[in-house]
Every structure is written in structure tokens, then in C-alpha cells.
Amino acid sequence: MLCGQVAERVWVISGPRRRWPRAAPDPRDLAAAAGLPPWRAAERLAGRAALRELLARVRPQLADAEVVAAPGRPPRLTGAPGMAVSVSHDGDAVAAAVALDGPVGVDVQQVPDRDHDRLLRRCLGPWAAEAARWPREERRRELAWVWTAQEACVKAAGTGLRGRPWTIAVPPHATGGRWRDLRWVSLRDRSAVPLSCAFHDPTDGLSAVDSRREKRG
């Protein structure tokens, strides 16, 4: 399991779904999962449990706060204005993030078990031709890492897929960069599963495409 601070006043937790069993979930979380297909309900409950564990570590007084998630909008905590939360799950992987000064977005992805050439071209853009020549496993893994950074950014922006995450320039093998007023980080040195987080950064002057330079520095 990964749990730690990724920037000033921003924390992420991630691990396998079995880390958060369904025993005794918060009744409000259980109600939020009601009516979902069993596999989807299990993901929802594990994500909420991960978020509550992270809150218990960084802001214990909010560990039992109500999580409100309107369709098409990022989740939020009642009674915590200005604070942002985000949850992600894919297969067996679960992640959650908390930012005291919001906004924040987190995304976790399993490495795909087959090639997705069209998605590779869309997400990697100018680097797609180069990536097509890589060994298959590297190509699939980099697509997952790039997608987590792109998805984390649109989650933090509050747009989700409507924000067309595949248009965000994220160079392969990069560990971080900026997009608009957000900074994103890919936790390559801390997570075996592709995992990225985006959060508000008021500093101007560095675009996501410059992240290769940032990585070298």
C-alpha cells in the first residue's frame, strides 16, 4: 500500500481492493452504492473506504464526513469548504487523494493486457510514432502512466472526460509537469501500478510539455 504526501497539503493513498474489505462500511457509503452492479458497488465502497482511511490520517475530524458525489461532478465533503477529495479505481487497484486547498484529481490504472493503438495515438500525440517502436510491455505501461496523468488533470479541473484528457500533452516517462493552473505528478518511484495526482498550483510559466526538462532537473 502507498500512503503519503505528494505536495504541500496534498496526500494520496493507494492499494489493492482487498486492503479495504466491505465489512461495516459507512451507512451513507453503502446507500451510495445501492442499486449498482455488484462489481461496481465493490469498487465504490473500496474507494470510499480508502478515502476515509486517508482522511483519518490527515484530518481525523473529517473521517466520518458525508461524501457528496453529484453525477458529472467531483466528490466533495460536507462541512469542509475549500477542501477537495478524489477517488479512482481500476480492476483491483484503488486510490484516493485529499487536498486541503483544492482542487485535486487522482487516477490509477492497471496496465492493459492488450494493445490499444488508437488510444496510444490519441494520448501520446507527438510521441506516438516513437512509442509504437517500443517493446510491447513498455508501450502498454507508458500508455497507462500517461493516461493517469491526463485523467487526474481533468478530474482536478472538474470536467472529467468532457475535458478531453487525451489532448493534454504528457510526455512518456515523465514524472510531472503543469497543465493550466494545475501541477500533476506521476508516482513512478512509489507505485508499481500507474498512479498520478493533479492539484492546484498557482505558479505560472511551465507547461506540461516542459515536464521532460523538469524530470531531468
WOBEL-V205073 format. One record per residue. N is the residue number from 0. RES is the residue in three letters. PSI is psi in whole degrees, -180 to 180 (* if undefined). OMEGA is omega in whole degrees, -180 to 180 (NA if undefined). D_LAST is the distance of its C-alpha to the last C-alpha in Angstrom with 2 decimals. Layout:
n=N res=RES psi=PSI omega=OMEGA d_last=D_LAST
n=N res=RES psi=PSI omega=OMEGA d_last=D_LAST
This chain:
n=0 res=MET psi=143 omega=175 d_last=28.23
n=1 res=LEU psi=133 omega=174 d_last=24.94
n=2 res=CYS psi=119 omega=-180 d_last=25.26
n=3 res=GLY psi=178 omega=-179 d_last=22.74
n=4 res=GLN psi=132 omega=-179 d_last=20.76
n=5 res=VAL psi=-13 omega=176 d_last=17.74
n=6 res=ALA psi=175 omega=180 d_last=17.29
n=7 res=GLU psi=118 omega=177 d_last=19.52
n=8 res=ARG psi=27 omega=176 d_last=23.04
n=9 res=VAL psi=129 omega=-178 d_last=22.13
n=10 res=TRP psi=152 omega=178 d_last=23.30
n=11 res=VAL psi=143 omega=172 d_last=23.78
n=12 res=ILE psi=143 omega=-180 d_last=26.39
n=13 res=SER psi=151 omega=178 d_last=27.00
n=14 res=GLY psi=-179 omega=177 d_last=29.42
n=15 res=PRO psi=153 omega=-176 d_last=32.39
n=16 res=ARG psi=-33 omega=-178 d_last=35.26
n=17 res=ARG psi=-16 omega=177 d_last=37.60
n=18 res=ARG psi=-24 omega=-178 d_last=35.63
n=19 res=TRP psi=82 omega=-178 d_last=37.40
n=20 res=PRO psi=165 omega=-176 d_last=41.05
n=21 res=ARG psi=1 omega=-178 d_last=43.37
n=22 res=ALA psi=131 omega=175 d_last=45.64
n=23 res=ALA psi=55 omega=176 d_last=46.52
n=24 res=PRO psi=162 omega=175 d_last=44.05
n=25 res=ASP psi=132 omega=-177 d_last=44.16
n=26 res=PRO psi=-34 omega=179 d_last=47.27
n=27 res=ARG psi=-35 omega=176 d_last=45.47
n=28 res=ASP psi=-38 omega=178 d_last=42.84
n=29 res=LEU psi=-41 omega=179 d_last=45.74
n=30 res=ALA psi=-37 omega=180 d_last=47.42
n=31 res=ALA psi=-26 omega=-180 d_last=44.32
n=32 res=ALA psi=-8 omega=-177 d_last=44.33
n=33 res=ALA psi=137 omega=178 d_last=48.08
n=34 res=GLY psi=-11 omega=178 d_last=49.19
n=35 res=LEU psi=155 omega=172 d_last=46.03
n=36 res=PRO psi=149 omega=-175 d_last=46.37
n=37 res=PRO psi=-43 omega=-178 d_last=46.08
n=38 res=TRP psi=-36 omega=180 d_last=42.73
n=39 res=ARG psi=-39 omega=178 d_last=41.29
n=40 res=ALA psi=-40 omega=178 d_last=42.81
n=41 res=ALA psi=-41 omega=177 d_last=41.27
n=42 res=GLU psi=-47 omega=-178 d_last=37.78
n=43 res=ARG psi=-46 omega=-178 d_last=38.48
n=44 res=LEU psi=-38 omega=178 d_last=39.79
n=45 res=ALA psi=-41 omega=178 d_last=36.98
n=46 res=GLY psi=-44 omega=179 d_last=34.40
n=47 res=ARG psi=-38 omega=179 d_last=36.40
n=48 res=ALA psi=-39 omega=177 d_last=36.83
n=49 res=ALA psi=-44 omega=178 d_last=33.10
n=50 res=LEU psi=-43 omega=-178 d_last=32.55
n=51 res=ARG psi=-35 omega=176 d_last=35.35
n=52 res=GLU psi=-41 omega=179 d_last=34.00
n=53 res=LEU psi=-43 omega=177 d_last=30.62
n=54 res=LEU psi=-40 omega=180 d_last=32.59
n=55 res=ALA psi=-28 omega=-180 d_last=34.73
n=56 res=ARG psi=-39 omega=-173 d_last=31.72
n=57 res=VAL psi=-29 omega=177 d_last=30.01
n=58 res=ARG psi=76 omega=-173 d_last=33.04
n=59 res=PRO psi=-32 omega=-178 d_last=36.20
n=60 res=GLN psi=-14 omega=-179 d_last=38.51
n=61 res=LEU psi=5 omega=-176 d_last=37.28
n=62 res=ALA psi=-25 omega=-180 d_last=37.48
n=63 res=ASP psi=14 omega=-179 d_last=40.84
n=64 res=ALA psi=153 omega=177 d_last=40.12
n=65 res=GLU psi=134 omega=176 d_last=41.30
n=66 res=VAL psi=121 omega=-179 d_last=38.74
n=67 res=VAL psi=126 omega=-179 d_last=39.77
n=68 res=ALA psi=97 omega=177 d_last=38.60
n=69 res=ALA psi=147 omega=180 d_last=40.29
n=70 res=PRO psi=130 omega=177 d_last=40.21
n=71 res=GLY psi=6 omega=-179 d_last=37.30
n=72 res=ARG psi=152 omega=180 d_last=35.63
n=73 res=PRO psi=153 omega=178 d_last=33.02
n=74 res=PRO psi=157 omega=177 d_last=34.64
n=75 res=ARG psi=160 omega=179 d_last=35.13
n=76 res=LEU psi=135 omega=175 d_last=36.66
n=77 res=THR psi=143 omega=178 d_last=39.91
n=78 res=GLY psi=15 omega=180 d_last=40.05
n=79 res=ALA psi=66 omega=-180 d_last=36.30
n=80 res=PRO psi=139 omega=179 d_last=35.66
n=81 res=GLY psi=-15 omega=179 d_last=32.08
n=82 res=MET psi=143 omega=-177 d_last=30.83
n=83 res=ALA psi=150 omega=177 d_last=29.55
n=84 res=VAL psi=159 omega=177 d_last=29.75
n=85 res=SER psi=148 omega=-179 d_last=28.99
n=86 res=VAL psi=144 omega=178 d_last=30.32
n=87 res=SER psi=150 omega=174 d_last=29.71
n=88 res=HIS psi=145 omega=176 d_last=31.56
n=89 res=ASP psi=116 omega=-177 d_last=31.85
n=90 res=GLY psi=-123 omega=-179 d_last=34.35
n=91 res=ASP psi=-5 omega=-175 d_last=34.09
n=92 res=ALA psi=138 omega=-179 d_last=30.68
n=93 res=VAL psi=143 omega=177 d_last=30.65
n=94 res=ALA psi=153 omega=175 d_last=27.99
n=95 res=ALA psi=153 omega=-180 d_last=28.25
n=96 res=ALA psi=150 omega=177 d_last=26.09
n=97 res=VAL psi=133 omega=174 d_last=27.04
n=98 res=ALA psi=125 omega=-176 d_last=25.57
n=99 res=LEU psi=-24 omega=-178 d_last=27.57
n=100 res=ASP psi=8 omega=176 d_last=26.86
n=101 res=GLY psi=167 omega=-7 d_last=26.71
n=102 res=PRO psi=173 omega=179 d_last=26.29
n=103 res=VAL psi=150 omega=175 d_last=24.66
n=104 res=GLY psi=140 omega=178 d_last=24.72
n=105 res=VAL psi=146 omega=177 d_last=24.24
n=106 res=ASP psi=136 omega=178 d_last=24.94
n=107 res=VAL psi=140 omega=-178 d_last=25.60
n=108 res=GLN psi=136 omega=170 d_last=26.84
n=109 res=GLN psi=146 omega=175 d_last=28.55
n=110 res=VAL psi=127 omega=-178 d_last=27.64
n=111 res=PRO psi=150 omega=-179 d_last=30.55
n=112 res=ASP psi=8 omega=174 d_last=33.17
n=113 res=ARG psi=164 omega=-179 d_last=33.82
n=114 res=ASP psi=146 omega=175 d_last=32.18
n=115 res=HIS psi=78 omega=-172 d_last=31.87
n=116 res=ASP psi=-41 omega=-179 d_last=31.52
n=117 res=ARG psi=-44 omega=179 d_last=32.25
n=118 res=LEU psi=-36 omega=177 d_last=29.74
n=119 res=LEU psi=-45 omega=-180 d_last=27.09
n=120 res=ARG psi=-38 omega=-178 d_last=27.81
n=121 res=ARG psi=-45 omega=-173 d_last=27.79
n=122 res=CYS psi=-37 omega=-177 d_last=24.62
n=123 res=LEU psi=-13 omega=173 d_last=22.38
n=124 res=GLY psi=-117 omega=-175 d_last=23.88
n=125 res=PRO psi=-13 omega=179 d_last=22.44
n=126 res=TRP psi=1 omega=-174 d_last=20.92
n=127 res=ALA psi=-41 omega=-179 d_last=24.30
n=128 res=ALA psi=-41 omega=177 d_last=25.86
n=129 res=GLU psi=-44 omega=-178 d_last=23.09
n=130 res=ALA psi=-31 omega=-179 d_last=23.25
n=131 res=ALA psi=-19 omega=-179 d_last=27.03
n=132 res=ARG psi=-5 omega=-179 d_last=26.79
n=133 res=TRP psi=161 omega=171 d_last=24.92
n=134 res=PRO psi=149 omega=-173 d_last=27.04
n=135 res=ARG psi=-45 omega=-177 d_last=28.77
n=136 res=GLU psi=-41 omega=178 d_last=27.20
n=137 res=GLU psi=-41 omega=-180 d_last=23.60
n=138 res=ARG psi=-46 omega=-179 d_last=24.71
n=139 res=ARG psi=-41 omega=-179 d_last=26.34
n=140 res=ARG psi=-43 omega=-179 d_last=23.57
n=141 res=GLU psi=-36 omega=175 d_last=20.91
n=142 res=LEU psi=-43 omega=180 d_last=23.47
n=143 res=ALA psi=-44 omega=180 d_last=23.89
n=144 res=TRP psi=-46 omega=-180 d_last=20.22
n=145 res=VAL psi=-43 omega=-179 d_last=19.86
n=146 res=TRP psi=-37 omega=179 d_last=23.17
n=147 res=THR psi=-39 omega=179 d_last=22.31
n=148 res=ALA psi=-44 omega=180 d_last=19.48
n=149 res=GLN psi=-44 omega=-179 d_last=21.91
n=150 res=GLU psi=-39 omega=178 d_last=24.77
n=151 res=ALA psi=-38 omega=-179 d_last=23.04
n=152 res=CYS psi=-47 omega=-178 d_last=22.35
n=153 res=VAL psi=-26 omega=173 d_last=26.00
n=154 res=LYS psi=-44 omega=179 d_last=27.25
n=155 res=ALA psi=-34 omega=179 d_last=25.48
n=156 res=ALA psi=-14 omega=178 d_last=26.88
n=157 res=GLY psi=13 omega=-177 d_last=30.27
n=158 res=THR psi=-22 omega=-176 d_last=31.11
n=159 res=GLY psi=-147 omega=-177 d_last=30.70
n=160 res=LEU psi=-21 omega=176 d_last=31.57
n=161 res=ARG psi=-22 omega=179 d_last=33.15
n=162 res=GLY psi=4 omega=177 d_last=29.68
n=163 res=ARG psi=66 omega=-175 d_last=29.23
n=164 res=PRO psi=-30 omega=-178 d_last=25.98
n=165 res=TRP psi=-13 omega=178 d_last=25.82
n=166 res=THR psi=-8 omega=180 d_last=25.16
n=167 res=ILE psi=126 omega=-176 d_last=21.76
n=168 res=ALA psi=108 omega=178 d_last=19.03
n=169 res=VAL psi=108 omega=-179 d_last=16.92
n=170 res=PRO psi=144 omega=175 d_last=15.33
n=171 res=PRO psi=147 omega=178 d_last=16.33
n=172 res=HIS psi=6 omega=179 d_last=14.14
n=173 res=ALA psi=151 omega=179 d_last=11.72
n=174 res=THR psi=-8 omega=179 d_last=11.15
n=175 res=GLY psi=167 omega=178 d_last=11.31
n=176 res=GLY psi=-168 omega=178 d_last=12.01
n=177 res=ARG psi=147 omega=174 d_last=14.89
n=178 res=TRP psi=120 omega=-175 d_last=18.43
n=179 res=ARG psi=-126 omega=-180 d_last=20.94
n=180 res=ASP psi=22 omega=-180 d_last=20.85
n=181 res=LEU psi=148 omega=168 d_last=19.37
n=182 res=ARG psi=139 omega=175 d_last=16.06
n=183 res=TRP psi=147 omega=177 d_last=16.04
n=184 res=VAL psi=138 omega=173 d_last=14.52
n=185 res=SER psi=123 omega=-170 d_last=15.61
n=186 res=LEU psi=57 omega=-174 d_last=16.52
n=187 res=ARG psi=-32 omega=-178 d_last=16.09
n=188 res=ASP psi=1 omega=-176 d_last=15.77
n=189 res=ARG psi=-14 omega=-176 d_last=18.79
n=190 res=SER psi=130 omega=176 d_last=21.19
n=191 res=ALA psi=-25 omega=178 d_last=23.03
n=192 res=VAL psi=134 omega=179 d_last=24.29
n=193 res=PRO psi=125 omega=-173 d_last=22.08
n=194 res=LEU psi=125 omega=180 d_last=21.42
n=195 res=SER psi=157 omega=180 d_last=19.48
n=196 res=CYS psi=140 omega=176 d_last=19.96
n=197 res=ALA psi=145 omega=-176 d_last=19.81
n=198 res=PHE psi=166 omega=-177 d_last=20.76
n=199 res=HIS psi=135 omega=176 d_last=21.39
n=200 res=ASP psi=111 omega=-176 d_last=18.68
n=201 res=PRO psi=-8 omega=-178 d_last=20.32
n=202 res=THR psi=135 omega=-180 d_last=17.28
n=203 res=ASP psi=169 omega=166 d_last=17.64
n=204 res=GLY psi=1 omega=178 d_last=15.89
n=205 res=LEU psi=120 omega=179 d_last=13.36
n=206 res=SER psi=165 omega=-179 d_last=15.08
n=207 res=ALA psi=-32 omega=-178 d_last=14.63
n=208 res=VAL psi=-17 omega=178 d_last=14.41
n=209 res=ASP psi=2 omega=-173 d_last=11.10
n=210 res=SER psi=-22 omega=175 d_last=9.60
n=211 res=ARG psi=-42 omega=178 d_last=8.68
n=212 res=ARG psi=-40 omega=179 d_last=6.26
n=213 res=GLU psi=-39 omega=-180 d_last=5.08
n=214 res=LYS psi=-42 omega=-179 d_last=5.43
n=215 res=ARG psi=-31 omega=-179 d_last=3.78
n=216 res=GLY psi=* omega=NA d_last=0.00
